C-alpha cells in the first residue's frame, strides 16, 4: 500500500515556510548559525536558532504555551488548509498525530523549577505538561479537535524519522486515513550543556566529515507532514530501523546497525543501492558518527552516490532532525526548477584521510533529469538507534 507526503510545513533557522527554507538550503547559506551568549557558561557556542517571530498559540490553548509548541504551530499554519481539507474528507476520528521530540518545553520547565527553588512557590506560568514528551502531539490534536491515535516518540535523534515510519504503519494498518507526523525541538540549556559535558559540542562552526571536525552545533526546528494514502507530490516508499546497542552514546565503530537500517530500507522499497540518487547523511561532525557513517555508506553504496550533511547549515536539531532532513529531501524532489537541486555539503573541504571517500554535493548539484528519482535520509541516535527513510517521485 503506497503512502504519500501530501503537504509539508517547515520552520528552522534557514527560514519560515518551504520557499524561504528552500532558497537558503540550496544556496548553502550558513548565516543562520550564529554564536550566542547565555547557553553555556563562559562560552558562546554557534547555534541554529530560529530568529523570526513565532505565532502565539490559540487563546483556548494558553495552558500549552511554550516555544516548542509555538514553533510547531508555525509549521502547522503553513499547511492548515491541507489539514482542514483532510478533516472534512476523512473525519476528526480518522486522523492521527505522531511527533518526535526530546526537549518539548523543558526550557520553560527549568525556569519554573529554578523559580520554585528560589522562591519556594511555583510561578503562575509553570505547567508540568511542558516537559511531557507527548505534549506537542496533544497540542496539535487539541487545536484541531482530532481524536485519532495521538502520541510522541522520543528516540533521541531518530525521533522525527521514526514518527514518519509509525505514521506509515498506521495508514497501512487501516487505523487512520491521514496522519500529521514529523518532529519538533527547541534550544534548551539542558540539552546544550549535556552535549557540552560529553565534549560533543564544537565551539566553532561544525565541519561534517572534515579531518578538523570537533563536534556538533545545536539547532531548533519543526517539520510537519500530512501523510495519506491518496497520491501526493512525494511518496514515502519505505524505511529501515535497527538498534545496535553498542554503547549509551557512541555508535558501533563499524556501522553495523547503520548498514542494517539502510539495507532494510532498500529491501522494503524493493530498490537496489544503485537506484538511490542522493543521501542526506546524519553527519553530526562528531568523530565517531562521521567515521562509522562514512564506512557504512561506502560499504552499501560505494563512493559515487551524491550525499551531504546539512547540519553545517541548520545545526543538529536533535529529535526534529530526522523529519527536517526528510523535509529537505521533499524540497529537492518537488523543486520547481528543471534540474531539481540538492542540498550542498558545506564544510572546509579538508577530507579526513582515515575515512572512505564520499561524493559530497556542492551548490548547483542536482538530481538526475530523467526517470523516477529516489533519495535516502539517514538518522543515527544515541544508544545505537538507527533509521533510514527512502522518499521518491510518486509512482
FENVEN-V980948 format. One record per helix or strand of 2 or more residues. SS is the DSSP state (alpha for helix, beta for strand). FROM is the first residue (numbers start at 1). LEN is the number of residues. Records with the same first field share a line. If there is no record, write none. Layout:
SS: FROM-LEN + FROM-LEN
This chain:
beta: 4-9 + 15-2 + 34-2 + 46-3 + 95-6 + 150-4 + 178-8 + 218-2 + 221-8 + 234-10 + 278-3 + 306-3 + 359-2 + 374-8 + 385-9
alpha: 18-9 + 59-6 + 67-12 + 80-11 + 92-3 + 106-14 + 128-4 + 135-10 + 156-17 + 189-9 + 256-14 + 273-3 + 287-15 + 311-4 + 318-16 + 382-3
